Amino acid sequence: MLDMLFEQVAQARLLLEHAADMLRAAAQRGEMDARDAARAHDRARAALRDGQLPSARIWATFALALLQRPEDARARARALTLLGLAAIGTAAPEEGGRAFAEAIALFVSLEERGADLANCRYGLAQLRKDEGHFDEAANLIASAEAIFEEQHLPGDVANCRYLFGQIRYAQGRRDEACAALEQSLAAYTEQALHIEAARCAYLLAQVRADQDRLAEAAALIDYALPIFERLDAPIYVAHAYFSLAQIRHDQGDV
């Protein structure tokens, strides 16, 4: 069964590469242009927003196939960023890493120092965290956060603080994780980003529980749980109830 799945994945990749080759040839013949690339880019971004990672990868690949001219460098870098983001949490982290690295090189060559470069570094940091390269991920996050602060993008700064908290927690550096997550939670709450705040509170509760600060952990779960329920996030609801039950057990309440 597993061999059959691997074979299907390999065939899908070959088909995608073949389709991309056909698009590149069509672009060279003048049959497709930047408007087609923009439409493919928009579809990739929409698929990524909806969590449809395979579709996002396909549309980003199509956009890249059409963006071959020197004047397409910025649009190509943005499409590469989408391709990298579509690889996060999948079985293709190497592809994502290559896409992010190429995108960063293009943005730097274009003297881009804004949100596009920061988004790319943020995405690469997620990949590096998943691969266990925590120090590299932390450095990437720090550089991304600095740009987001300069650009006055508080939601993105909060995301960086949250990811930094995840990294430090994975490293066992709980005090640093708590500091970052508390900052992220405050920012999410101030901006009324409810689901992000609840996820952050839930992770912070895990850190507090590991520190035997059980009352604080329970309060954080109590804060997050009704948000998860109101926003119809059943997986988070289940995890929150399980964590709360464990905390109550450790407190001797059950």
C-alpha positions as CSV (number, residue, x, y, z in Angstrom):
1,M,0.0,0.0,0.0
2,L,2.8,2.4,0.9
3,D,4.7,1.6,-2.2
4,M,1.6,2.4,-4.3
5,L,1.2,5.8,-2.6
6,F,4.8,6.7,-3.2
7,E,4.3,5.7,-6.9
8,Q,1.2,7.9,-7.1
9,V,3.1,10.8,-5.6
10,A,6.0,10.4,-8.0
11,Q,3.6,10.3,-11.0
12,A,1.8,13.4,-9.8
13,R,5.2,15.2,-9.6
14,L,6.1,14.2,-13.1
15,L,2.7,15.4,-14.4
16,L,3.2,18.7,-12.6
17,E,6.7,19.2,-14.0
18,H,5.3,18.3,-17.5
19,A,2.5,20.8,-17.2
20,A,5.0,23.5,-16.0
21,D,7.2,22.8,-19.0
22,M,4.2,23.2,-21.3
23,L,3.4,26.6,-19.7
24,R,7.0,27.8,-20.1
25,A,6.9,26.9,-23.7
26,A,3.6,28.7,-24.2
27,A,5.0,31.8,-22.5
28,Q,8.1,31.7,-24.8
29,R,5.8,31.6,-27.8
30,G,3.8,34.6,-26.5
31,E,0.6,32.6,-25.9
32,M,0.6,33.4,-22.2
33,D,1.8,36.5,-20.3
34,A,2.0,38.2,-16.9
35,R,-1.7,38.4,-16.6
36,D,-1.9,34.7,-16.7
37,A,0.9,34.5,-14.1
38,A,-1.0,36.9,-11.9
39,R,-4.1,34.8,-12.1
40,A,-2.2,31.7,-11.1
41,H,-0.5,33.6,-8.3
42,D,-3.9,34.7,-7.0
43,R,-5.3,31.2,-7.1
44,A,-2.2,29.9,-5.2
45,R,-2.7,32.5,-2.5
46,A,-6.4,31.7,-2.2
47,A,-5.7,28.0,-2.0
48,L,-3.0,28.6,0.7
49,R,-5.5,30.7,2.7
50,D,-8.0,27.9,2.6
51,G,-5.5,25.3,3.7
52,Q,-5.5,23.5,0.3
53,L,-1.7,23.0,0.1
54,P,-1.5,20.7,-2.9
55,S,-3.6,23.2,-5.0
56,A,-1.4,26.1,-3.7
57,R,1.7,24.2,-4.8
58,I,0.3,23.5,-8.3
59,W,-0.8,27.1,-8.9
60,A,2.4,28.6,-7.5
61,T,4.4,26.2,-9.8
62,F,2.3,27.4,-12.8
63,A,2.9,31.0,-11.9
64,L,6.7,30.4,-11.7
65,A,6.6,28.7,-15.1
66,L,5.3,31.9,-16.6
67,L,7.6,34.3,-14.8
68,Q,10.9,33.8,-16.6
69,R,11.8,37.3,-17.8
70,P,14.3,39.5,-15.8
71,E,11.5,42.0,-15.2
72,D,9.4,39.3,-13.5
73,A,11.9,39.0,-10.7
74,R,9.7,40.5,-8.0
75,A,6.6,38.6,-9.0
76,R,8.7,35.4,-9.2
77,A,10.0,35.9,-5.7
78,R,6.5,36.3,-4.4
79,A,5.4,33.1,-6.2
80,L,8.4,31.3,-4.7
81,T,7.3,32.4,-1.3
82,L,3.9,30.9,-1.9
83,L,5.5,27.7,-3.0
84,G,7.6,27.6,0.1
85,L,4.6,28.3,2.4
86,A,2.7,25.4,0.6
87,A,5.5,23.1,1.7
88,I,5.2,23.8,5.5
89,G,4.0,20.8,7.3
90,T,4.1,18.5,4.3
91,A,6.5,15.8,3.1
92,A,8.3,18.2,0.8
93,P,10.3,20.5,3.2
94,E,13.4,20.4,1.0
95,E,11.4,21.9,-1.9
96,G,10.1,24.6,0.4
97,G,13.5,25.4,1.7
98,R,14.9,25.8,-1.9
99,A,11.9,28.0,-2.8
100,F,12.4,30.3,0.2
101,A,16.2,30.5,-0.3
102,E,15.7,31.5,-4.0
103,A,13.0,34.0,-3.0
104,I,15.2,35.6,-0.3
105,A,18.1,35.9,-2.8
106,L,15.8,37.6,-5.3
107,F,14.4,40.0,-2.8
108,V,17.9,40.9,-1.6
109,S,19.0,41.5,-5.2
110,L,16.0,43.8,-5.6
111,E,17.0,45.6,-2.4
112,E,13.6,44.6,-1.0
113,R,13.6,45.3,2.8
114,G,9.9,45.3,3.4
115,A,7.1,42.9,4.3
116,D,7.8,40.6,1.3
117,L,11.3,39.7,2.6
118,A,10.0,39.4,6.1
119,N,7.2,37.0,5.1
120,C,9.7,34.9,3.3
121,R,12.0,34.7,6.3
122,Y,9.1,34.0,8.6
123,G,8.0,31.0,6.3
124,L,11.6,29.7,6.2
125,A,11.7,29.9,10.0
126,Q,8.6,27.7,10.2
127,L,10.3,25.1,8.0
128,R,13.5,25.2,10.0
129,K,11.6,24.8,13.3
130,D,9.8,21.8,11.9
131,E,13.2,20.3,10.9
132,G,14.6,20.9,14.4
133,H,17.0,23.7,13.3
134,F,15.9,25.9,16.2
135,D,18.7,28.4,16.4
136,E,18.5,29.2,12.6
137,A,14.7,29.5,13.0
138,A,15.1,31.9,15.9
139,N,17.5,34.1,13.9
140,L,15.2,34.2,10.9
141,I,12.3,35.1,13.2
142,A,14.3,37.9,14.8
143,S,15.1,39.4,11.4
144,A,11.5,39.1,10.2
145,E,10.1,40.6,13.3
146,A,12.4,43.6,13.1
147,I,11.1,44.3,9.5
148,F,7.5,43.9,10.6
149,E,8.1,46.4,13.4
150,E,9.6,48.9,11.0
151,Q,6.6,48.4,8.7
152,H,4.1,48.9,11.6
153,L,2.5,45.5,11.2
154,P,1.5,44.5,14.7
155,G,-0.3,41.3,13.7
156,D,2.8,40.0,12.0
157,V,4.9,41.0,14.9
158,A,2.6,39.0,17.2
159,N,2.9,36.0,14.8
160,C,6.7,36.2,15.1
161,R,6.5,36.4,18.9
162,Y,4.2,33.3,18.9
163,L,6.6,31.3,16.6
164,F,9.6,32.4,18.7
165,G,7.7,31.1,21.8
166,Q,7.1,27.8,20.0
167,I,10.8,27.5,19.2
168,R,12.0,28.3,22.7
169,Y,9.5,25.8,24.2
170,A,10.8,23.1,21.9
171,Q,14.3,23.9,23.1
172,G,13.1,23.6,26.7
173,R,13.8,27.3,27.4
174,R,10.5,27.8,29.1
175,D,11.1,31.3,30.6
176,E,11.9,32.7,27.2
177,A,8.9,30.9,25.7
178,C,6.6,32.3,28.3
179,A,7.8,35.9,27.8
180,A,7.3,35.6,24.0
181,L,3.9,34.0,24.3
182,E,2.7,36.5,26.8
183,Q,3.7,39.3,24.5
184,S,2.0,37.6,21.6
185,L,-1.2,36.9,23.6
186,A,-1.4,40.6,24.6
187,A,-1.0,41.7,21.0
188,Y,-3.5,39.3,19.6
189,T,-6.0,40.3,22.3
190,E,-5.5,44.0,21.7
191,Q,-6.2,43.5,17.9
192,A,-9.2,41.2,18.6
193,L,-7.5,38.3,16.7
194,H,-9.6,35.8,18.7
195,I,-8.6,32.4,17.3
196,E,-4.9,33.4,17.3
197,A,-5.2,34.6,20.9
198,A,-6.9,31.3,21.9
199,R,-4.2,29.2,20.3
200,C,-1.5,31.3,21.9
201,A,-3.2,31.0,25.3
202,Y,-3.5,27.2,24.9
203,L,0.3,26.9,24.2
204,L,1.1,29.2,27.0
205,A,-1.0,27.0,29.3
206,Q,1.2,24.0,28.3
207,V,4.3,25.9,29.3
208,R,2.8,27.0,32.6
209,A,1.7,23.4,33.4
210,D,5.3,22.2,32.7
211,Q,6.4,24.8,35.2
212,D,3.9,23.5,37.8
213,R,2.0,26.8,37.6
214,L,-1.2,24.9,37.4
215,A,-3.7,27.6,38.4
216,E,-2.3,29.9,35.7
217,A,-2.5,27.1,33.2
218,A,-6.1,26.3,34.0
219,A,-7.1,30.0,33.7
220,L,-5.5,30.1,30.3
221,I,-7.4,27.0,29.1
222,D,-10.6,28.5,30.6
223,Y,-9.9,31.6,28.5
224,A,-9.2,29.7,25.3
225,L,-11.9,27.0,25.5
226,P,-15.0,29.2,24.9
227,I,-13.3,30.9,21.9
228,F,-12.6,27.5,20.3
229,E,-16.2,26.5,20.9
230,R,-17.6,29.8,19.6
231,L,-15.5,29.6,16.4
232,D,-16.3,25.9,15.8
233,A,-12.8,24.6,16.1
234,P,-13.5,21.0,17.3
235,I,-9.9,19.7,17.3
236,Y,-8.8,22.6,19.5
237,V,-11.9,22.1,21.8
238,A,-10.9,18.4,22.2
239,H,-7.3,19.2,23.0
240,A,-8.3,22.0,25.4
241,Y,-10.7,19.7,27.4
242,F,-8.1,17.0,27.6
243,S,-5.4,19.5,28.8
244,L,-7.8,21.0,31.3
245,A,-8.7,17.5,32.7
246,Q,-5.0,16.7,33.0
247,I,-4.4,20.0,34.9
248,R,-7.3,19.4,37.2
249,H,-6.0,15.9,37.9
250,D,-2.6,17.3,38.7
251,Q,-4.2,19.8,41.0
252,G,-6.1,17.0,42.8
253,D,-9.5,18.3,41.8
254,V,-10.6,15.0,40.2
